[in-house]
Amino acid sequence: MTFSHRAQAIAPFYAMAFSEKASALEKQGHPVIKLNIGEPDFGAPPPVAEAMQEIVKHGDLPYTSALGLPALREAIAHFYQLRHQVTVNPNNVVVTAGASAALLLVCAALINEEDKVMLADPAYPCNRQFIRCFGGKLSSVTTDAHSRFQLSAHSVKAHWQDDIKGIMVASPSNPTGTSVPESDMQEILHFAKTQNAWRIVDEIYLNLSHAEVPKTALAYDKDAIVINSFSKYFGMTGWRLGWCVVPDAMVPIMERLAQNLYICPSTPAQHAALACFTPETLTVCERRRDILIHRRHRVLAGLEKIGLNVDVKPDGAFYVYINVEQTGLSAMAFCEQLLQQQFVALTPGNDFGEATGDHYVRLSFAAAEHELDEGIARIGKFLRSL
């Protein structure tokens, strides 16, 4: 059997690969602490879980529109007004089978063979693979601590080429947990628009920003395409439900693609997700956001105590990007040895950065506090053994 060049070119997703290794060690009886996966330990808010139980009892769960339940699209649009003080037309909201499906549809809608797309390095690895799967070429811009591992208005303009068709920005970012400053985001979007390039902004972690009123890119650019998810702020990772907001002309394109690629998002998940936007659920989610901010402080203090460098403190999401260059180990070797010797799973930066990823590892503080404390203590033991 011969496989496509596209399939063979896709690199492993190391975060998941280390999860498999960690699970294998657990089966052998080892007490593994998993700080490698971006999965909140809270689970779905109780009102959402209760809504799902009621929905499943009825059993009548037909396909929905490929664009999602009208009521859910309206609820998401209202959420933008409530949370971000931006008016969104429900017709421009597309509910998807997770944010990954939103990225899949958007890339399918916009990217032709050989099209160049600008994005930061480091970045979420699947974004690169989506671009490549549709024949696009990466125009990666290496970032560092000085730019908070984010694209800046200066770097975008300095690296711009006439054949770039679009730009992809993530704020807050996975793996670094850092955000693009508002002034830079506004300038980046405006510049890309003047170049007739489309703009995708990954806002999956936006509602976990430390800002009281986090700004969506739609506040600066009504024609930007924004991606979001029920997985992170609402803690619904396995429910596989997300959304995007797209310009008017793009809605029928997204509908046709969704119809053909997966028919529609999960019907029960969509109905249950309506409970996400009640005052009760939003109160729960805001309390959880405060807990994550507390964990951030705890983790940063713990890492400083054991002598590990965090070049840039995160201001959103639930990740810390740790510089391990001082240990003399590559990121991959650091993660492999830490897992085998101290049974702590982290993710090597090679997942996210092709330029400097070998010097960094990602720690997710979405785990419970006692696991974070024990995990950092074990990492300290590992460092002392080197």
C-alpha positions as CSV (number, residue, x, y, z in Angstrom):
1,M,0.0,0.0,0.0
2,T,1.3,3.4,-1.0
3,F,0.4,6.4,1.2
4,S,0.1,10.0,0.0
5,H,3.0,12.3,0.3
6,R,0.8,14.6,2.4
7,A,0.2,11.9,5.0
8,Q,3.8,10.8,5.1
9,A,5.0,14.4,5.6
10,I,3.0,15.1,8.7
11,A,5.1,15.0,11.8
12,P,4.0,13.3,15.1
13,F,2.1,15.4,17.6
14,Y,4.6,15.0,20.5
15,A,2.1,16.0,23.2
16,M,0.0,13.0,22.3
17,A,3.0,10.8,21.9
18,F,4.2,11.5,25.4
19,S,0.6,10.9,26.7
20,E,0.8,7.4,25.2
21,K,4.2,6.8,26.9
22,A,2.9,8.2,30.2
23,S,-0.2,5.9,29.9
24,A,2.1,2.9,29.3
25,L,4.1,3.7,32.4
26,E,0.9,4.0,34.4
27,K,-0.2,0.6,33.3
28,Q,3.1,-0.7,34.7
29,G,2.1,0.8,38.1
30,H,4.2,4.0,38.0
31,P,2.6,7.2,39.5
32,V,2.8,9.4,36.5
33,I,2.0,13.1,36.7
34,K,0.7,14.4,33.3
35,L,1.5,18.1,32.7
36,N,1.8,17.7,29.0
37,I,-1.8,18.0,27.8
38,G,-3.9,21.2,27.5
39,E,-7.0,19.7,29.1
40,P,-8.6,21.4,32.1
41,D,-9.2,19.1,35.0
42,F,-12.5,20.7,35.8
43,G,-14.6,19.0,33.1
44,A,-17.8,20.5,31.7
45,P,-19.7,22.9,34.1
46,P,-22.4,21.0,36.0
47,P,-25.3,22.8,34.3
48,V,-23.9,21.6,30.9
49,A,-23.4,18.0,32.1
50,E,-27.0,18.0,33.5
51,A,-28.4,19.4,30.2
52,M,-26.6,16.6,28.3
53,Q,-28.2,13.9,30.6
54,E,-31.7,15.3,29.9
55,I,-31.1,15.6,26.2
56,V,-29.9,12.0,25.8
57,K,-33.0,10.7,27.7
58,H,-35.2,11.9,24.8
59,G,-33.2,10.0,22.2
60,D,-34.4,12.1,19.2
61,L,-31.2,13.6,18.0
62,P,-31.3,14.2,14.2
63,Y,-28.6,16.0,12.2
64,T,-28.6,19.7,12.6
65,S,-27.8,22.3,10.0
66,A,-24.1,22.0,8.9
67,L,-23.7,25.6,10.3
68,G,-25.0,24.5,13.7
69,L,-28.2,25.0,15.7
70,P,-29.7,28.5,15.1
71,A,-30.2,28.9,18.9
72,L,-26.6,28.1,19.6
73,R,-25.3,30.5,16.9
74,E,-27.5,33.2,18.5
75,A,-26.2,32.4,22.0
76,I,-22.6,32.6,20.8
77,A,-23.2,35.9,19.1
78,H,-24.8,37.3,22.3
79,F,-21.7,36.1,24.2
80,Y,-19.5,38.4,22.1
81,Q,-21.7,41.3,23.2
82,L,-21.7,40.3,26.8
83,R,-18.1,39.3,27.2
84,H,-16.2,41.3,24.6
85,Q,-18.6,44.2,23.9
86,V,-18.6,43.5,20.2
87,T,-21.7,43.0,18.0
88,V,-21.7,39.8,16.0
89,N,-24.5,38.7,13.6
90,P,-25.5,35.1,14.4
91,N,-25.5,34.4,10.7
92,N,-21.8,34.8,10.7
93,V,-21.3,32.2,13.4
94,V,-20.4,28.7,12.3
95,V,-20.6,26.0,14.9
96,T,-18.0,23.2,14.2
97,A,-16.8,19.8,15.5
98,G,-14.2,21.4,17.7
99,A,-11.9,24.3,16.9
100,S,-9.8,21.9,14.8
101,A,-12.7,21.5,12.5
102,A,-13.1,25.2,12.3
103,L,-9.4,25.5,11.3
104,L,-9.9,22.7,8.8
105,L,-12.9,24.4,7.1
106,V,-11.3,27.8,7.1
107,C,-8.0,26.5,5.5
108,A,-10.0,24.5,3.0
109,A,-12.0,27.6,2.1
110,L,-9.0,29.9,1.7
111,I,-5.8,28.0,0.8
112,N,-4.8,27.1,-2.8
113,E,-1.7,25.1,-3.8
114,E,1.5,27.1,-3.2
115,D,-0.2,29.9,-1.3
116,K,2.0,31.3,1.4
117,V,0.7,31.8,4.9
118,M,2.5,33.8,7.6
119,L,2.5,32.5,11.2
120,A,4.8,32.7,14.3
121,D,7.3,30.1,15.3
122,P,6.6,28.7,17.9
123,A,2.9,28.0,17.2
124,Y,0.3,25.2,17.7
125,P,1.7,22.4,15.5
126,C,-1.6,21.4,13.9
127,N,-1.9,24.9,12.4
128,R,1.1,24.2,10.3
129,Q,-0.2,20.8,9.3
130,F,-3.6,22.3,8.2
131,I,-1.8,24.8,5.9
132,R,0.4,22.1,4.4
133,C,-2.5,19.6,3.9
134,F,-4.1,22.1,1.5
135,G,-0.9,22.7,-0.4
136,G,0.0,25.9,1.3
137,K,3.5,27.0,2.2
138,L,4.6,28.3,5.5
139,S,6.1,31.7,5.9
140,S,7.3,31.2,9.5
141,V,8.6,34.2,11.5
142,T,10.9,33.2,14.3
143,T,10.0,34.9,17.5
144,D,11.7,35.1,20.9
145,A,11.3,36.4,24.4
146,H,11.6,40.1,23.3
147,S,8.4,39.8,21.3
148,R,6.8,37.6,23.9
149,F,7.0,34.7,21.3
150,Q,4.4,36.5,19.2
151,L,4.2,38.2,15.9
152,S,4.6,42.0,16.2
153,A,3.7,44.7,13.8
154,H,7.4,45.3,13.1
155,S,8.2,41.6,12.4
156,V,5.1,41.1,10.2
157,K,6.1,44.1,8.0
158,A,9.8,43.2,8.0
159,H,9.1,39.6,6.8
160,W,6.2,40.4,4.5
161,Q,6.4,39.1,0.9
162,D,4.2,40.0,-2.0
163,D,3.0,36.4,-2.5
164,I,1.7,36.0,1.1
165,K,-2.0,35.3,0.9
166,G,-2.9,35.2,4.6
167,I,-1.7,35.4,8.1
168,M,-2.6,33.3,11.2
169,V,-2.2,34.7,14.7
170,A,-2.9,33.0,18.0
171,S,-3.6,35.2,21.1
172,P,-3.2,33.9,23.8
173,S,-0.9,31.4,22.3
174,N,-0.3,27.7,22.7
175,P,2.5,26.9,23.8
176,T,3.6,30.1,25.5
177,G,0.4,31.4,27.0
178,T,1.3,34.9,25.8
179,S,-0.9,37.4,24.1
180,V,-0.3,39.9,21.3
181,P,-0.5,43.4,22.7
182,E,-3.6,45.3,21.6
183,S,-1.8,47.9,19.6
184,D,0.2,45.3,17.8
185,M,-2.8,43.2,17.0
186,Q,-4.7,46.2,15.6
187,E,-1.7,47.2,13.4
188,I,-1.0,43.6,12.2
189,L,-4.6,43.2,11.1
190,H,-4.8,46.6,9.4
191,F,-1.5,46.0,7.6
192,A,-2.5,42.5,6.4
193,K,-5.8,43.9,5.2
194,T,-4.1,46.6,3.1
195,Q,-2.1,43.8,1.5
196,N,-5.4,42.0,0.5
197,A,-4.4,39.1,2.7
198,W,-7.0,37.2,4.8
199,R,-6.6,37.1,8.6
200,I,-7.2,34.1,10.9
201,V,-7.0,34.8,14.6
202,D,-7.0,31.8,16.9
203,E,-8.8,32.9,20.1
204,I,-9.3,29.5,21.6
205,Y,-7.8,30.8,24.9
206,L,-9.1,34.3,24.7
207,N,-11.6,33.9,27.6
208,L,-8.8,32.6,29.8
209,S,-6.9,35.9,29.3
210,H,-6.0,37.6,32.5
211,A,-7.5,40.8,31.2
212,E,-10.9,41.7,32.7
213,V,-12.4,42.4,29.3
214,P,-10.3,40.5,26.7
215,K,-10.4,42.1,23.3
216,T,-11.4,39.9,20.3
217,A,-9.8,40.7,17.0
218,L,-13.3,41.5,15.7
219,A,-13.1,44.7,17.7
220,Y,-10.4,45.9,15.3
221,D,-11.3,44.0,12.1
222,K,-14.9,43.0,11.4
223,D,-13.7,40.9,8.4
224,A,-11.1,38.9,10.4
225,I,-11.9,35.2,10.8
226,V,-11.8,34.2,14.5
227,I,-11.7,30.7,15.9
228,N,-12.9,29.6,19.3
229,S,-13.8,26.5,21.2
230,F,-15.9,25.1,24.0
231,S,-12.8,23.0,25.1
232,K,-10.8,25.4,27.2
233,Y,-12.9,28.1,28.9
234,F,-15.9,25.8,29.2
235,G,-13.8,22.7,30.0
236,M,-15.5,20.6,27.3
237,T,-12.5,19.0,25.6
238,G,-13.9,15.6,24.6
239,W,-17.2,17.1,23.5
240,R,-15.5,18.3,20.3
241,L,-17.4,21.5,19.8
242,G,-16.1,24.8,18.6
243,W,-17.0,27.8,16.4
244,C,-15.7,30.4,14.1
245,V,-17.0,33.8,13.0
246,V,-16.5,34.5,9.3
247,P,-17.4,37.3,6.9
248,D,-20.8,37.2,5.0
249,A,-19.4,35.9,1.7
250,M,-17.7,33.0,3.4
251,V,-20.8,31.5,5.2
252,P,-22.1,29.5,2.2
253,I,-18.6,28.2,1.4
254,M,-18.3,27.0,5.0
255,E,-21.7,25.4,4.9
256,R,-20.9,23.4,1.8
257,L,-17.5,22.3,3.1
258,A,-19.0,21.2,6.5
259,Q,-21.8,19.3,4.7
260,N,-19.3,17.3,2.8
261,L,-16.6,16.9,5.4
262,Y,-18.6,15.9,8.5
263,I,-22.3,16.7,7.9
264,C,-22.8,18.6,11.1
265,P,-21.4,19.0,14.6
266,S,-22.6,16.7,17.4
267,T,-26.3,17.2,17.9
268,P,-26.4,16.4,21.7
269,A,-23.2,18.4,22.3
270,Q,-24.8,21.5,20.6
271,H,-28.0,21.2,22.6
272,A,-26.1,20.8,25.9
273,A,-23.8,23.7,25.0
274,L,-26.8,26.1,25.2
275,A,-26.4,25.8,28.9
276,C,-22.9,27.3,28.6
277,F,-24.3,30.8,28.3
278,T,-26.5,30.9,31.4
279,P,-25.4,33.2,34.3
280,E,-24.9,30.2,36.5
281,T,-22.5,28.5,34.0
282,L,-20.6,31.7,33.3
283,T,-20.1,32.3,37.0
284,V,-18.6,28.8,37.3
285,C,-16.3,29.5,34.3
286,E,-15.1,32.8,35.7
287,R,-14.3,31.1,39.1
288,R,-12.3,28.5,37.2
289,R,-10.4,31.2,35.3
290,D,-9.4,32.7,38.7
291,I,-8.3,29.3,39.9
292,L,-6.0,29.0,36.8
293,I,-4.5,32.4,37.4
294,H,-3.8,31.3,41.0
295,R,-2.1,28.1,39.6
296,R,0.0,30.2,37.3
297,H,1.4,32.1,40.2
298,R,2.0,28.9,42.1
299,V,3.8,27.2,39.1
300,L,6.0,30.2,38.3
301,A,7.1,30.5,42.0
302,G,7.8,26.7,42.0
303,L,9.8,26.8,38.8
304,E,11.9,29.8,40.1
305,K,12.6,27.9,43.3
306,I,14.0,24.9,41.4
307,G,16.0,27.1,39.1
308,L,14.2,26.8,35.8
309,N,13.9,29.8,33.5
310,V,10.6,31.1,32.2
311,D,11.7,33.7,29.7
312,V,8.2,35.2,29.4
313,K,5.4,35.0,31.9
314,P,2.1,33.9,30.4
315,D,-0.9,36.2,30.5
316,G,-3.6,33.8,29.3
317,A,-4.2,30.1,28.6
318,F,-2.7,27.6,31.1
319,Y,0.8,27.0,29.8
320,V,4.3,27.9,30.8
321,Y,7.1,27.7,28.2
322,I,10.3,26.7,30.0
323,N,13.8,27.3,28.8
324,V,15.9,24.2,29.5
325,E,19.0,25.1,27.5
326,Q,20.9,25.6,30.8
327,T,20.6,21.9,31.5
328,G,22.6,20.9,28.5
329,L,19.8,18.6,27.3
330,S,17.7,19.0,24.2
331,A,14.0,19.5,24.8
332,M,13.3,15.9,23.6
333,A,16.0,14.4,25.8
334,F,14.8,16.5,28.8
335,C,11.2,15.2,28.4
336,E,12.2,11.6,27.8
337,Q,14.6,11.4,30.8
338,L,12.2,13.3,33.1
339,L,9.4,10.9,32.2
340,Q,11.5,7.7,32.6
341,Q,13.2,8.8,35.8
342,Q,10.6,10.9,37.7
343,F,7.4,10.0,35.9
344,V,6.5,13.5,34.9
345,A,5.2,14.2,31.4
346,L,5.9,17.5,29.7
347,T,5.8,18.4,26.0
348,P,9.0,19.1,24.1
349,G,9.1,22.5,22.3
350,N,9.8,20.6,19.1
351,D,6.1,20.2,18.8
352,F,5.7,24.0,18.5
353,G,8.9,25.6,17.2
354,E,11.0,24.5,14.3
355,A,13.6,27.3,15.0
356,T,14.1,27.3,18.8
357,G,11.8,24.5,20.0
358,D,14.8,22.3,21.0
359,H,15.5,24.6,23.9
360,Y,12.0,24.7,25.4
361,V,9.5,22.5,27.0
362,R,5.8,23.2,27.7
363,L,4.2,22.6,31.1
364,S,0.4,22.7,31.3
365,F,-1.0,23.9,34.6
366,A,-4.5,22.7,33.9
367,A,-3.9,19.9,36.4
368,A,-4.9,19.9,40.1
369,E,-2.7,21.9,42.5
370,H,-1.4,18.9,44.4
371,E,-0.3,17.4,41.0
372,L,1.4,20.6,40.1
373,D,3.3,20.8,43.4
374,E,4.4,17.2,43.2
375,G,5.3,17.5,39.5
376,I,7.5,20.5,40.2
377,A,9.1,18.8,43.2
378,R,10.0,15.8,41.0
379,I,11.4,18.1,38.2
380,G,13.6,19.6,40.9
381,K,14.9,16.2,41.8
382,F,15.6,15.5,38.2
383,L,17.5,18.7,37.8
384,R,19.6,17.9,40.9
385,S,20.5,14.5,39.4
386,L,21.9,16.0,36.2
